[in-house]
Amino acid sequence: MAKIKYEPVSHDHEVFLKKALKRKGFRKAYEDLEEEYALSREMLAARFRFGLTQEAVAEIMGTTKSAVSRLEAVGKHAPSLTTLKKYAQAVGCRLEIKLVPNSRLTDRSGQTAKKEAAG
């Protein structure tokens, strides 16, 4: 049997994204998942900073590698806050969640939202 040498495929995300954004429907789909992509990037960066594999994170969390893989994948899974907290602890972080005012809302829309929230 021939010995196969592993050679990772290089990937330039900027080039990929530039091409993909030209495809019909891609931009909207990508923008609709903006928060999920941001979360995934944060999770991966934290895991790499801590020097852990998915297997190691899974062991710390008391789960499987495939569960961690799904957790890090965009659009495949909607994790609970409990799961995100466990992941954060496993990679040496704490979970921080913020509600950020939408800058696209006008003052009038903000007033309407305040009235609706007040009941």
N, C-alpha and C positions, 0 to 999 in steps of 0.2 A: 504494500500500500504506500502510495506517495505521501511524503510529508508535506503538509500544507502550512505555509507561513501566513500568519495573520497580519494583514495590512489594513488598517482602518481607512475608510473612504474619507477624503478631505471634504469639508463642507463649509462654504462661505455663506453664512446666513443672509448677509446684506445683498449679495448677488442673487441668491434664491428669491428673497423677498421682492427685490426690484422686478424680476421677471414675473413672479407670481401675481403681483399687484396689477399687471396688465391683463390678466385673465378675467373674463366676464364673471361677475359675481364674487370673485375672490376678496376684493377690498371690503365689501360689506360684511362678508362672513368673518374676515380677519378682525375687523373693527368690532364686530359683535362679541368677539371672544377676547377683547383687549385685556380685561381684568384677569381672565383665566391665564393668558399668556404671561402677564406680569407676575402673578402668583407662582406659576411654574418656574419662571426665571429666578425668582427669589429663593424658591425651595432648592433648586439645583445649585445655585451659587452658595447657599448655606451648607449644603451637603459637601460640596467640593472644598469649601474653606475648612471644614472640619475634617476633611480627608477620609470620608466614609464611602463605602460602596452601598448599593441598595440592600445587599444582603446584611451588612452590618446594621443599617438603620432598621431593617425588619426585625433583626434579633433584639435590638434595644426596645423597639416598640411592642415586641411580642406578637409579630405578625409574619407574613410571608413576603418574599422578594416581589412576587407578582402583585401583591397588594400595594407595596411601595411604588412599583412601576405604574400602576393605575393612578395612584395618588399624584404622581408627578406628571402624568399625561394630561394634555389640554383637551377639554371637551369630552372626556371619557368618564369622568367621575365627579360627583358633587360631594366632597368630604364634609363631615360634621365638624363643628368647632372642637369637639373633644379629640377627634383624629388629628386635626391640624395642630392642636396643642401638643399631642404626643409626638408628632413629627418634629415640631419646633424644639422640644426638649431633647429629642434624640440627636439633633444636629447642633446642639449647644446654643440654642436661641430661645427667645420667648416670643409668643405670638402677640402681635399688636394689630388691632383692627380700628380703623377710623372711618367716620362718615365725613366726606369732604363735600362742601357745598358745590353744586353744579354751576359753573360760571356762565353756562349758556342760558340760565333762567334770567328773565328780566325782573326788575323790581316789582312790577305788577304781578308776575307769576309767583314771586316770593311771598307777596302779601296774600294772594289767593291760597297758597299752600299753608300759610300760617293760620288763616281763617278755618281751612278744612281740618287742620290738625287740632285746633281749639274746639272743634265740634260745632 
